[in-house]
Amino acid sequence: MRMMSYRWAVNLYFFINGVIFASWAARLPRLQEDFVFDNKLLGFVLLAHSIGAFIAMPITGWLINIKGSRYVTTVSGYFFPLFFIVIPFVSERLLVFVPFFLMGAATGIMDVAMNAQAVEVEKEEGKPIMTMFHALFSIGMVVGGLVASLFISIDASLAQHFVIIGICGFVVLFTASRYLFNDIIQTNLSDEVLFALPRGPIVGLGIIAFCCMMGEGAMSDWSTNYMKHIVGSAKDFHAFGLIGFAAMMTFGRLFGDKGRAWYGDRSMMLGGAVLSMIGIVLILSLIHPVLVIVGFGLVGLGLANIVPIVFSLAGSFPDIKPGMGIAMSTTIGYAGFMFGPPAIGFLADQYDLRLALVLIAVLFIIMTSLVYRYKPS
């Protein structure tokens, strides 16, 4: 019974993370209009979010070692929805960078800490369950995208949308924090380091995660803009690229743990990498809006289990503590997730959004090659 409580507490953190992420990602076109941002300036806003996460992630392993993943997950979960709520109330447009930076730091810490919680619960269970946790993030993205689509259809303001979602998210995380796994806190701190560079096999896993998460970030942050400005879909369908991506990622993750048990980690990652390449080709073809949505869905299905497998492997090396291993892999992986979307924004302004996404296609080719050459230890 206690193990089930741990699982659902961690599940709720992943779920709310997905809901809030999709909520602001789906409203980026409205944010762009309200604050009069071009693609380049919007890219800088996303970069502020990236820098916040990138600064916070490397030291999170140290925080987990001295405070425990339960404490770090709980505290970061309090701040994440609060910084999200602040965004639409900023009076000067250049000050939007501040809540995005702080939200990035909070979500960066929470991402590492809740994945450390997931690794601990997976070890207690004694079987693969990591992809199910990430499935809850994807379910949260689907829910967040659908709710955002509703708010868009009724022309609700960012303030109305973000306050409702932020308060609900805070209440859920506050409740879930009481049931997190109580991991052992390191008491002998003489050998602990504040920051550890990725090393050994974690570097290779991190590069795979980088390519995967740069694609995931680009699909999440730019799919709504792509459907609106490049595909030219109807207003009510602007968020359906994001919804299709998140829905198929959810589907893939719901069955990911069984797939890992049946086929092994390498086969699961390789099959996913190939699917992601097929999906990005459909997106870039622009034959029909429905096919573009299918393309987003195939990318979501292909990427679904790659990062959860990487985190599970990185948190399971015998000579590296789970929190530190995950922090090292996420430092590389989330660099793609966080810095990818602003890079797409810069390229979109220089050329156009469609050509900018060619970069993602190249990264998917690199990812597939690295997964093909990966040899489990």
RODO-2510 file (C-alpha; in nm, 4 decimals, decimal comma):
residues 377
     n   res          X          Y          Z
     1     m     0,0000     0,0000     0,0000
     2     r     0,2838     0,2405     0,0873
     3     m     0,4565     0,1583    -0,2424
     4     m     0,1377     0,2448    -0,4323
     5     s     0,1262     0,5780    -0,2461
     6     y     0,4854     0,6501    -0,3460
     7     r     0,4118     0,5711    -0,7105
     8     w     0,1057     0,7931    -0,7295
     9     a     0,2746     1,0801    -0,5478
    10     v     0,5596     1,0767    -0,8016
    11     n     0,3082     1,0268    -1,0839
    12     l     0,1273     1,3445    -0,9802
    13     y     0,4511     1,5453    -0,9942
    14     f     0,5157     1,4236    -1,3484
    15     f     0,1512     1,4912    -1,4425
    16     i     0,1399     1,8508    -1,3137
    17     n     0,4787     1,9209    -1,4699
    18     g     0,3302     1,8183    -1,8055
    19     v     0,0084     2,0169    -1,7562
    20     i     0,1895     2,3412    -1,6745
    21     f     0,4497     2,2931    -1,9466
    22     a     0,1839     2,2396    -2,2149
    23     s    -0,0208     2,5291    -2,0748
    24     w     0,2447     2,7910    -2,1438
    25     a     0,3822     2,6195    -2,4562
    26     a     0,0386     2,6197    -2,6220
    27     r    -0,0112     2,9895    -2,5400
    28     l     0,3187     3,1122    -2,6841
    29     p     0,1452     3,2677    -2,9882
    30     r    -0,0785     3,4699    -2,7502
    31     l     0,2236     3,5597    -2,5351
    32     q     0,3959     3,6736    -2,8541
    33     e     0,0986     3,8939    -2,9439
    34     d     0,0432     4,0392    -2,5944
    35     f     0,4079     4,1367    -2,5455
    36     v     0,4807     4,2170    -2,9143
    37     f     0,7653     3,9664    -2,9523
    38     d     0,9093     3,8590    -3,2852
    39     n     1,0412     3,5020    -3,3152
    40     k     1,3907     3,6084    -3,2142
    41     l     1,2762     3,7861    -2,8963
    42     l     1,0487     3,4954    -2,8114
    43     g     1,3564     3,2764    -2,8577
    44     f     1,5378     3,4887    -2,5974
    45     v     1,2469     3,4419    -2,3547
    46     l     1,2734     3,0671    -2,4017
    47     l     1,6488     3,0985    -2,3593
    48     a     1,5958     3,2622    -2,0191
    49     h     1,3920     2,9564    -1,9196
    50     s     1,6732     2,7371    -2,0521
    51     i     1,9474     2,9206    -1,8639
    52     g     1,7518     2,8948    -1,5374
    53     a     1,7206     2,5185    -1,5756
    54     f     2,0759     2,4724    -1,6998
    55     i     2,2206     2,6563    -1,3995
    56     a     2,0026     2,4684    -1,1513
    57     m     2,0307     2,1119    -1,2817
    58     p     2,4015     2,0405    -1,2228
    59     i     2,3825     2,1280    -0,8505
    60     t     2,0583     1,9365    -0,7930
    61     g     2,2462     1,6080    -0,7512
    62     w     2,4416     1,7675    -0,4654
    63     l     2,1216     1,9014    -0,3092
    64     i     1,9644     1,5558    -0,3284
    65     n     2,2692     1,3979    -0,1625
    66     i     2,2514     1,6329     0,1368
    67     k     1,8737     1,6868     0,1649
    68     g     1,7185     1,3861    -0,0077
    69     s     1,5116     1,3790    -0,3270
    70     r     1,1873     1,4004    -0,1279
    71     y     1,2798     1,7390     0,0217
    72     v     1,4131     1,8811    -0,3068
    73     t     1,1103     1,7575    -0,5031
    74     t     0,8722     1,9069    -0,2485
    75     v     1,0299     2,2534    -0,2306
    76     s     1,0783     2,2909    -0,6070
    77     g     0,7168     2,1782    -0,6558
    78     y     0,5973     2,4703    -0,4449
    79     f     0,7809     2,7338    -0,6514
    80     f     0,7251     2,5940    -1,0026
    81     p     0,3500     2,6784    -1,0339
    82     l     0,3929     3,0113    -0,8541
    83     f     0,6474     3,1433    -1,1044
    84     f     0,4170     3,0204    -1,3840
    85     i     0,1290     3,2282    -1,2458
    86     v     0,3415     3,5460    -1,2413
    87     i     0,4090     3,5463    -1,6193
    88     p     0,0955     3,7285    -1,7480
    89     f     0,1112     3,9925    -1,4722
    90     v     0,4499     4,1319    -1,5736
    91     s     0,4051     4,5009    -1,6605
    92     e     0,7086     4,5504    -1,8873
    93     r     0,7640     4,3072    -2,1711
    94     l     1,1386     4,2699    -2,1129
    95     l     1,0689     4,1695    -1,7527
    96     v     0,8981     3,8534    -1,8845
    97     f     1,2491     3,7083    -1,8871
    98     v     1,2526     3,7041    -1,5051
    99     p     0,9609     3,4656    -1,4318
   100     f     1,0690     3,2454    -1,7238
   101     f     1,4202     3,2243    -1,5773
   102     l     1,2876     3,1433    -1,2288
   103     m     1,0350     2,8939    -1,3663
   104     g     1,3180     2,7293    -1,5610
   105     a     1,5282     2,6955    -1,2464
   106     a     1,2367     2,5500    -1,0499
   107     t     1,1387     2,3010    -1,3181
   108     g     1,5041     2,2063    -1,3731
   109     i     1,5465     2,1170    -1,0068
   110     m     1,2098     1,9420    -0,9943
   111     d     1,2848     1,7386    -1,3093
   112     v     1,6051     1,5953    -1,1622
   113     a     1,4583     1,5414    -0,8155
   114     m     1,1354     1,3722    -0,9259
   115     n     1,3338     1,1460    -1,1620
   116     a     1,5562     1,0546    -0,8667
   117     q     1,2368     0,9722    -0,6753
   118     a     1,1240     0,7604    -0,9718
   119     v     1,4540     0,5661    -0,9761
   120     e     1,4252     0,4952    -0,6021
   121     v     1,0667     0,3707    -0,6400
   122     e     1,1663     0,1629    -0,9449
   123     k     1,4407    -0,0030    -0,7375
   124     e     1,1945    -0,0785    -0,4581
   125     e     0,9506    -0,2289    -0,7092
   126     g     1,2248    -0,4425    -0,8642
   127     k     1,0924    -0,4052    -1,2214
   128     p     1,0920    -0,1434    -1,5015
   129     i     0,8379     0,1302    -1,4241
   130     m     1,0267     0,4452    -1,5302
   131     t     0,8427     0,4958    -1,8584
   132     m     0,5094     0,4906    -1,6749
   133     f     0,6172     0,7923    -1,4703
   134     h     0,7079     0,9741    -1,7908
   135     a     0,3744     0,8649    -1,9381
   136     l     0,2083     1,0740    -1,6679
   137     f     0,4094     1,3749    -1,7871
   138     s     0,2807     1,3109    -2,1397
   139     i    -0,0764     1,2657    -2,0151
   140     g    -0,0336     1,5969    -1,8377
   141     m     0,0792     1,7539    -2,1654
   142     v    -0,2301     1,6188    -2,3422
   143     v    -0,4577     1,7519    -2,0678
   144     g    -0,2728     2,0842    -2,0613
   145     g    -0,2942     2,1116    -2,4401
   146     l    -0,6669     2,0327    -2,4485
   147     v    -0,7402     2,2804    -2,1700
   148     a    -0,5273     2,5411    -2,3484
   149     s    -0,7215     2,4751    -2,6685
   150     l    -1,0420     2,5403    -2,4747
   151     f    -0,9066     2,8656    -2,3329
   152     i    -0,7933     2,9680    -2,6823
   153     s    -1,1366     2,8929    -2,8317
   154     i    -1,3117     3,1179    -2,5770
   155     d    -1,0400     3,3859    -2,6189
   156     a    -0,9473     3,3741    -2,2492
   157     s    -0,6593     3,5927    -2,1342
   158     l    -0,3262     3,4490    -2,0266
   159     a    -0,3967     3,5669    -1,6722
   160     q    -0,7263     3,3772    -1,6486
   161     h    -0,5698     3,0626    -1,7930
   162     f    -0,2450     3,0649    -1,5933
   163     v    -0,4015     3,1506    -1,2563
   164     i    -0,6551     2,8675    -1,2770
   165     i    -0,3981     2,6087    -1,3862
   166     g    -0,1287     2,7353    -1,1479
   167     i    -0,3490     2,7241    -0,8384
   168     c    -0,4784     2,3764    -0,9250
   169     g    -0,1220     2,2585    -0,9830
   170     f    -0,0010     2,3992    -0,6523
   171     v    -0,2806     2,2274    -0,4583
   172     v    -0,2123     1,8904    -0,6230
   173     l     0,1641     1,9092    -0,5610
   174     f     0,1163     2,0268    -0,2025
   175     t    -0,1033     1,7227    -0,1372
   176     a     0,1236     1,4777    -0,3215
   177     s     0,4342     1,5946    -0,1327
   178     r     0,3085     1,4204     0,1818
   179     y     0,3346     1,0800     0,0132
   180     l     0,6749     1,0983    -0,1590
   181     f     0,9369     0,8266    -0,1017
   182     n     1,1516     0,9068     0,2018
   183     d     1,5012     0,8371     0,0677
   184     i     1,8143     0,8175     0,2819
   185     i     1,9966     1,1493     0,3306
   186     q     2,3756     1,1512     0,3070
   187     t     2,5178     1,2449     0,6489
   188     n     2,8926     1,2254     0,5726
   189     l     2,9430     1,5215     0,3408
   190     s     3,3248     1,5343     0,3368
   191     d     3,3434     1,3641    -0,0036
   192     e     3,0435     1,5349    -0,1613
   193     v     3,0980     1,7756    -0,4504
   194     l     2,8732     2,0623    -0,5506
   195     f     2,9081     1,9963    -0,9232
   196     a     3,0126     1,6824    -1,1123
   197     l     3,0892     1,6742    -1,4835
   198     p     2,9328     1,3903    -1,6829
   199     r     3,1778     1,1039    -1,7282
   200     g     3,2180     0,7551    -1,8696
   201     p     2,9163     0,5886    -2,0328
   202     i     2,6878     0,8648    -1,9042
   203     v     2,8332     1,0996    -2,1679
   204     g     2,7100     0,8781    -2,4527
   205     l     2,3691     0,8389    -2,2928
   206     g     2,3554     1,2145    -2,2381
   207     i     2,4207     1,2901    -2,6065
   208     i     2,1383     1,0530    -2,7055
   209     a     1,9147     1,2350    -2,4568
   210     f     2,0327     1,5718    -2,5955
   211     c     1,9178     1,4884    -2,9497
   212     c     1,5920     1,3397    -2,8236
   213     m     1,5083     1,6257    -2,5896
   214     m     1,5995     1,8969    -2,8376
   215     g     1,3418     1,7392    -3,0684
   216     e     1,0924     1,7101    -2,7835
   217     g     1,1411     2,0735    -2,6849
   218     a     1,1060     2,1933    -3,0447
   219     m     0,7848     1,9942    -3,0980
   220     s     0,6388     2,1155    -2,7685
   221     d     0,7277     2,4847    -2,7969
   222     w     0,6911     2,5417    -3,1712
   223     s     0,4177     2,3005    -3,2859
   224     t     0,1380     2,5510    -3,2151
   225     n     0,3207     2,8254    -3,4051
   226     y     0,3965     2,5807    -3,6854
   227     m     0,0301     2,4821    -3,7210
   228     k    -0,0764     2,8473    -3,7201
   229     h     0,1844     3,0213    -3,9339
   230     i     0,3300     2,7481    -4,1581
   231     v     0,0497     2,4948    -4,1988
   232     g    -0,2250     2,7598    -4,1827
   233     s    -0,4705     2,5387    -3,9939
   234     a    -0,8014     2,6624    -3,8516
   235     k    -0,7817     2,8472    -3,5178
   236     d    -0,9335     2,5631    -3,3143
   237     f    -0,6660     2,3252    -3,4505
   238     h    -0,3596     2,5357    -3,3669
   239     a    -0,2881     2,3265    -3,0540
   240     f    -0,3542     1,9906    -3,2205
   241     g     0,0055     1,9446    -3,3326
   242     l     0,1053     1,9642    -2,9652
   243     i    -0,1877     1,7444    -2,8614
   244     g    -0,1033     1,4806    -3,1253
   245     f     0,2611     1,4817    -3,0211
   246     a     0,1790     1,4496    -2,6503
   247     a    -0,1000     1,1925    -2,7033
   248     m     0,1212     0,9529    -2,8987
   249     m     0,4072     1,0042    -2,6559
   250     t     0,1641     0,9073    -2,3811
   251     f     0,0558     0,5971    -2,5729
   252     g     0,4171     0,4913    -2,6229
   253     r     0,5061     0,5392    -2,2590
   254     l     0,2050     0,3490    -2,1301
   255     f     0,3467     0,0361    -2,2946
   256     g     0,7139     0,1279    -2,2667
   257     d     0,7915    -0,0746    -1,9557
   258     k     0,6505    -0,3931    -2,1117
   259     g     0,8480    -0,3194    -2,4277
   260     r     1,1686    -0,2844    -2,2258
   261     a     1,1029    -0,6202    -2,0592
   262     w     1,0265    -0,7920    -2,3926
   263     y     1,2720    -0,6345    -2,6363
   264     g     1,5416    -0,4694    -2,4239
   265     d     1,6479    -0,1081    -2,3862
   266     r     1,8576    -0,0799    -2,7038
   267     s     1,5851    -0,2181    -2,9336
   268     m     1,3258     0,0131    -2,7795
   269     m     1,5469     0,3176    -2,8294
   270     l     1,6408     0,2207    -3,1859
   271     g     1,2816     0,1616    -3,2964
   272     g     1,1792     0,4927    -3,1435
   273     a     1,4603     0,6805    -3,3165
   274     v     1,3543     0,5465    -3,6573
   275     l     0,9885     0,6417    -3,5955
   276     s     1,0931     0,9950    -3,5003
   277     m     1,2757     1,0345    -3,8331
   278     i     0,9660     0,9243    -4,0255
   279     g     0,7557     1,1713    -3,8274
   280     i     0,9775     1,4734    -3,8899
   281     v     0,9749     1,3970    -4,2648
   282     l     0,5920     1,4111    -4,2602
   283     i     0,5981     1,7392    -4,0667
   284     l     0,8365     1,9012    -4,3117
   285     s     0,6477     1,7707    -4,6173
   286     l     0,3436     1,9965    -4,5501
   287     i     0,1236     1,7847    -4,7801
   288     h    -0,1859     1,8276    -4,5629
   289     p    -0,2571     1,9567    -4,2094
   290     v    -0,3806     1,6122    -4,1008
   291     l    -0,0578     1,4492    -4,2193
   292     v     0,1433     1,7116    -4,0317
   293     i    -0,0486     1,6262    -3,7134
   294     v     0,0207     1,2567    -3,7829
   295     g     0,3885     1,3522    -3,8189
   296     f     0,3862     1,5218    -3,4788
   297     g     0,2230     1,2080    -3,3393
   298     l     0,4891     0,9783    -3,4858
   299     v     0,7650     1,1963    -3,3417
   300     g     0,5944     1,1757    -3,0022
   301     l     0,5637     0,7971    -3,0273
   302     g     0,9245     0,7620    -3,1396
   303     l     1,0729     0,9805    -2,8661
   304     a     0,8441     0,8424    -2,5951
   305     n     1,0749     0,5920    -2,4278
   306     i     1,4246     0,7110    -2,5154
   307     v     1,4708     0,9604    -2,2308
   308     p     1,3050     0,7446    -1,9603
   309     i     1,5399     0,4585    -2,0561
   310     v     1,8409     0,6934    -2,0484
   311     f     1,7450     0,8203    -1,7008
   312     s     1,6851     0,4682    -1,5728
   313     l     2,0265     0,3558    -1,6989
   314     a     2,2044     0,6688    -1,5709
   315     g     2,0503     0,6282    -1,2251
   316     s     2,1488     0,2624    -1,1994
   317     f     2,5280     0,2607    -1,2394
   318     p     2,6729     0,0855    -0,9324
   319     d     2,9531     0,3379    -0,8695
   320     i     2,7408     0,6538    -0,9127
   321     k     2,4658     0,7718    -0,6772
   322     p     2,1224     0,7852    -0,8507
   323     g     2,0746     1,1588    -0,7941
   324     m     2,4215     1,2420    -0,9260
   325     g     2,3907     1,0061    -1,2243
   326     i     2,0578     1,1562    -1,3262
   327     a     2,1894     1,5101    -1,2722
   328     m     2,4857     1,4396    -1,5017
   329     s     2,2721     1,2889    -1,7786
   330     t     2,0067     1,5596    -1,7526
   331     t     2,2729     1,8314    -1,7689
   332     i     2,3535     1,7092    -2,1205
   333     g     2,0028     1,5965    -2,2186
   334     y     1,8121     1,8990    -2,0967
   335     a     2,0594     2,1268    -2,2709
   336     g     1,8838     2,0110    -2,5874
   337     f     1,5376     2,0418    -2,4371
   338     m     1,6026     2,3921    -2,3076
   339     f     1,8338     2,5454    -2,5670
   340     g     1,6688     2,3803    -2,8687
   341     p     1,3482     2,5890    -2,8755
   342     p     1,5262     2,9268    -2,8631
   343     a     1,7687     2,8077    -3,1314
   344     i     1,4671     2,7200    -3,3472
   345     g     1,3326     3,0715    -3,2842
   346     f     1,6542     3,2353    -3,4008
   347     l     1,6644     3,0198    -3,7160
   348     a     1,2949     3,0844    -3,7818
   349     d     1,3546     3,4592    -3,7837
   350     q     1,6615     3,4250    -4,0030
   351     y     1,4972     3,1850    -4,2504
   352     d     1,1561     3,0397    -4,1595
   353     l     1,0153     2,7919    -3,9072
   354     r     0,9929     2,5085    -4,1556
   355     l     1,3621     2,5318    -4,2463
   356     a     1,4499     2,5717    -3,8789
   357     l     1,2988     2,2300    -3,8047
   358     v     1,5400     2,0718    -4,0550
   359     l     1,7914     2,1003    -3,7693
   360     i     1,5745     1,8594    -3,5693
   361     a     1,5735     1,6131    -3,8587
   362     v     1,9552     1,6198    -3,8614
   363     l     1,9670     1,5578    -3,4852
   364     f     1,7301     1,2625    -3,5204
   365     i     1,9696     1,1090    -3,7736
   366     i     2,2587     1,1565    -3,5289
   367     m     2,0510     1,0101    -3,2438
   368     t     1,9621     0,7027    -3,4495
   369     s     2,3280     0,6458    -3,5329
   370     l     2,4347     0,6735    -3,1679
   371     v     2,1606     0,4391    -3,0473
   372     y     2,2550     0,1859    -3,3181
   373     r     2,6147     0,1889    -3,1920
   374     y     2,5197     0,1796    -2,8220
   375     k     2,6285    -0,1317    -2,6341
   376     p     2,4657    -0,1912    -2,2931
   377     s     2,7184    -0,2483    -2,0153
***
